[in-house]
Amino acid sequence: MSSSTSSSTSSSTSSGTSSSTSSSTSSDGGTPLLTARSLVKTHGSTPALRGASLELRTGEILAVTGASGSGKSTLLHCLAGIVRPDEGTVEYAGERLDRLPESRLSELCRTDFGVVFQFGQLIPELTALDNVALPLLLAGTARTAAREQAGEWLERFGVRGQEALRPGEMSGGQAQRVSLARALVTGPRVVFADEPTGALDSLAGEQVMTALAHTARESGTAVLLITHDARVAAYADREVALCDGLVVDDAARAFAAGTSVEVSR
C-alpha cells in the first residue's frame, strides 16, 4: 500500500539508535499529547516492555512496528490505559494515566480515546448502526441524535447502506470500517489501532488504511498504529521500531509531491 496523503517536507535530523530511557520525538517540535517514559511490563515471568519510551503529538499518525512478541500490543494497552505498567509513566494532556482511578480512565475512554482491534470486536447482537451509535449513547447522547451521527460516520467510511447488517453478515473489510467509525464517532483526540488490517486481504486493508488516514488528518486526530506490515506503516508520519520491549529506532517521514521519504532520527 502507499500513502495517499501529502504534507510539507520536514527537515532532516539524524542520530544513533534510541536508548531505552530517551523518548522518541516527532518532527514538528510541538508539545506531546501522549508521553510514555521508561515503561516496564511483565506478563507472569515474561517481560513484554523493558523501558520503552515514546511521544505522540496532536494530529500525528505514528506507526509502531516490530516482530511478533516485541511488545507492540502491550505498549498500546499501557498508552490507552487498558493496563497499567509495572514501572514508568504514561502522561496524557498533563494527566498521569498510570495513576488515574478507573472512573477517570473510563471517562477518557468514552470521550478522548478510540480503540480499533485486529478483529474489530463489534458486538455481534447489534447492527452496524447501533454498534457505531453505542459510544455516543454511553456518553449521554439522545438515541435519535446518536443514530443520525452514526449513519453519517458509516457514510464517511464507505459503508452507508449496510446499517442493518450485523457483524456476522459483513465482510472483514466492512466490519473493520464499521469499527473505525465507532472509534471516531465521539471525536476522540487519540485513536489506538492494533493491527487494524491484520485480518484483511491487501485490497480491503488498503481501503481501511486510506479511510483511517484521511479521516484522522481531516479531523486532527492523533493515531497510534500498531503493525508489522511495512505497507501499513507507510501511511504514518513517523515510524518507531520496537524490539524486545525497547524502542530501537525512530524515523520521521517527509512528504514531497506525494512521495514519502524516511528521515532517520
C-alpha positions, 0 to 999 in steps of 0.5 A: 500500500502507499500513502495517499496523503501529502504534507510539507517536507520536514527537515532532516535530523539524524542520530544513533539508535534510541536508548531505552530511557530517551523518548522518541520525538516527532518532527514538528517540535510541538508539545506531546499529547501522549508521553510514555517514559521508561515503561516496564511490563511483565506478563507472569515471568515474561517481560513484554516492555523493558523501558520503552519510551515514546511521544505522540503529538496532536494530529500525528499518525505514528506507526509502531512496528516490530516482530511478533512478541516485541511488545507492540500490543502491550505498549498500546494497552499501557498508552490507552490505559487498558493496563497499567505498567509495572514501572514508568509513566504514561502522561496524557494532556498533563494527566498521569494515566498510570495513576488515574482511578478507573472512573477517570480512565473510563471517562477518557475512554468514552470521550478522548480515546478510540480503540480499533482491534485486529478483529474489530470486536463489534458486538455481534447482537447489534447492527452496524448502526447501533454498534457505531451509535453505542459510544455516543449513547454511553456518553449521554447522547439522545438515541435519535441524535446518536443514530443520525451521527452514526449513519453519517460516520458509516457514510464517511467510511464507505459503508452507508447502506449496510446499517442493518447488517450485523457483524456476522453478515459483513465482510472483514473489510466492512466490519473493520470500517464499521469499527473505525467509525465507532472509534471516531464517532465521539471525536476522540483526540487519540485513536489506538489501532492494533493491527487494524488490517491484520485480518484483511486481504491487501485490497480491503486493508488498503481501503481501511488504511486510506479511510483511517488516514484521511479521516484522522488528518481531516479531523486532527486526530492523533493515531497510534498504529500498531503493525508489522506490515511495512505497507501499513506503516507507510501511511504514518508520519513517523515510524518507531521500531520496537524490539524486545520491549525497547524502542530501537529506532525512530524515523520521521517521514517527509512528504514531497509531491506525494512521495514519502521519504524516511528521515532517520532520527 
